[in-house]
Amino acid sequence: MGSVVEVRSPVDVAQLGARLGHADVVQFSEPLTEAEYRSVAALLVDHPMVPLRVYGFDDDLATLRFLRWFPHVRRFSVASLWRLTDLTPLD
């Protein structure tokens, strides 16, 4: 049985990597640093079936600009990302 892996800053890359093998979803609701986005994205490359989920009320996340760090993510959810108004970055 898998789990929800909540990512928060500061990201413990070793711990996150260990938890991804059993994850049903990796999610965050607050922006990360560019280095943290890169680290999370690099870990997800080895786990293509694990969805990335973003949720909450953060205006910066609602722009979806962080997706530039996740070009290899195959599964992505914005359920409950309340201020999302433009899906163009999904292109």
Secondary structure as the mmCIF struct_conf table of DSSP 4:
data_model
#
loop_
_struct_conf.conf_type_id
_struct_conf.id
_struct_conf.beg_label_comp_id
_struct_conf.beg_label_asym_id
_struct_conf.beg_label_seq_id
_struct_conf.end_label_comp_id
_struct_conf.end_label_asym_id
_struct_conf.end_label_seq_id
STRN STRN1 SER A 3 GLU A 6
BEND BEND1 SER A 9 PRO A 10
HELX_LH_PP_P HELX_LH_PP_P1 VAL A 11 VAL A 11
HELX_RH_AL_P HELX_RH_AL_P1 VAL A 13 LEU A 20
TURN_TY1_P TURN_TY1_P1 GLY A 21 HIS A 22
STRN STRN2 ALA A 23 PHE A 28
BEND BEND2 SER A 29 GLU A 30
HELX_RH_AL_P HELX_RH_AL_P2 GLU A 34 VAL A 45
TURN_TY1_P TURN_TY1_P2 ASP A 46 ASP A 46
TURN_TY1_P TURN_TY1_P3 PRO A 48 MET A 49
BEND BEND3 VAL A 50 VAL A 50
HELX_LH_PP_P HELX_LH_PP_P2 PRO A 51 PRO A 51
STRN STRN3 LEU A 52 VAL A 54
STRN STRN4 GLY A 56 GLY A 56
BEND BEND4 PHE A 57 PHE A 57
HELX_RH_AL_P HELX_RH_AL_P3 ASP A 59 ALA A 62
TURN_TY1_P TURN_TY1_P4 THR A 63 LEU A 64
HELX_RH_3T_P HELX_RH_3T_P1 ARG A 65 TRP A 69
TURN_TY1_P TURN_TY1_P5 PRO A 71 HIS A 72
STRN STRN5 PHE A 76 SER A 77
TURN_TY1_P TURN_TY1_P6 ALA A 79 SER A 80
STRN STRN6 LEU A 81 LEU A 81
TURN_TY1_P TURN_TY1_P7 TRP A 82 ARG A 83
HELX_RH_3T_P HELX_RH_3T_P2 THR A 88 LEU A 90
#
